[in-house]
Amino acid sequence: MKPAALRRHCLAHPGAEETFPFGPETSVFKIAGKMFAISGLREESLRVSVKCDPLLAEQLRETYPAVLPGYHLNKRHWNTVVIDGSLPDKLVRDMIEDSYDLIVSKLPAARRAELNWRGSES
């Protein structure tokens, strides 16, 4: 996965926006003002940090060397994924989608309806 594809995938989620609260080098993807993905898209080593269920986060770290505890984030809830070709792009996209779903699932019902969010059915 290349940086442009990662960016497109993050922004393809309903209501997603890209912000730069940590400076122009770090893209922070948000839904309703809450982060679901963070990436230094211009960095030499492409990585993306995503929110994750704590038990799944641990399992992913144990299974894949390219999945690390969240860099500068709550390591219980966030993983940093090194995009070096060792993981299938589909797995990376699924982790981003799961992160988005975790955030949206906590939004008020009216906001979820505005996003046409269907939870795990989508």
C-alpha positions in Angstrom: 0.0 0.0 0.0 1.3 3.4 -1.0 0.7 6.7 1.0 -1.9 8.0 -1.5 -3.9 4.7 -1.3 -3.8 4.8 2.5 -5.0 8.4 2.5 -7.8 7.6 0.0 -8.9 4.6 2.1 -9.1 6.7 5.3 -11.0 9.5 3.6 -13.4 7.0 1.9 -15.2 6.4 5.2 -18.4 8.5 5.6 -17.8 11.8 7.5 -14.0 11.2 7.6 -11.7 14.2 7.5 -8.0 14.8 7.5 -6.5 17.2 10.0 -3.0 18.2 10.9 -3.0 19.1 14.7 0.6 17.9 15.1 2.0 19.7 12.1 2.0 19.3 8.3 3.9 16.0 8.4 1.3 14.0 10.4 -2.1 13.3 8.9 -4.8 12.6 11.6 -8.0 11.1 10.2 -11.0 11.9 12.3 -14.7 11.2 12.5 -16.9 13.6 14.5 -13.7 15.2 15.9 -12.3 11.9 17.2 -9.2 10.2 15.8 -9.4 6.8 14.1 -6.1 6.8 12.2 -2.8 8.7 12.3 0.0 8.5 9.7 3.1 10.3 8.6 2.3 9.9 4.9 5.5 11.6 3.8 7.8 9.5 6.0 10.3 7.1 4.5 8.8 4.2 6.5 5.0 4.2 6.0 3.1 3.5 9.2 -0.5 4.0 10.3 -1.7 3.9 13.9 -5.3 2.6 14.5 -7.5 2.1 17.4 -8.3 -1.5 18.3 -10.1 -3.6 20.8 -7.5 -4.3 23.5 -7.7 -8.1 23.2 -7.5 -8.0 19.4 -4.7 -5.5 19.6 -2.6 -8.0 21.6 -3.4 -10.9 19.3 -2.4 -8.8 16.2 0.9 -7.9 17.8 1.6 -11.5 18.7 0.7 -12.7 15.2 2.3 -10.1 13.0 5.8 -8.5 13.6 4.7 -5.4 11.6 2.0 -4.7 14.2 3.4 -2.8 17.1 2.0 -1.1 20.3 0.7 2.4 19.4 3.6 4.9 19.0 2.9 7.8 21.5 -0.6 6.5 22.1 -2.4 4.4 24.6 -0.8 1.0 23.9 -3.7 -0.9 25.2 -6.1 0.6 22.6 -3.8 1.6 19.7 -1.6 -0.3 17.3 1.0 1.1 14.9 1.1 -0.9 11.7 4.3 -0.8 9.6 3.3 -0.9 6.0 6.3 -2.7 4.5 4.6 -5.3 2.3 4.6 -8.0 5.0 0.9 -7.6 5.6 -1.8 -7.9 3.0 -3.3 -4.6 2.0 -6.7 -6.0 2.8 -5.6 -6.6 6.4 -4.4 -3.0 6.8 -7.7 -1.7 5.3 -9.7 -4.0 7.7 -7.7 -2.6 10.7 -8.5 1.0 9.6 -12.2 0.1 9.1 -12.3 -1.5 12.5 -10.8 1.6 14.1 -13.4 3.8 12.3 -16.2 1.5 13.5 -14.9 1.6 17.1 -15.2 5.4 17.1 -18.5 5.6 15.2 -20.1 3.0 17.5 -19.6 5.4 20.4 -21.3 8.3 18.7 -24.9 9.3 19.5 -27.5 7.3 17.5 -28.6 10.3 15.5 -25.0 10.9 14.3 -24.6 7.3 13.4 -27.8 7.5 11.4 -26.5 10.6 9.5 -23.4 8.5 8.5 -25.6 5.6 7.4 -23.4 3.4 9.7 -24.5 -0.1 10.0 -21.9 -1.4 12.4 -20.3 -4.7 11.4 -22.8 -5.2 8.6 -21.2 -2.4 6.5 
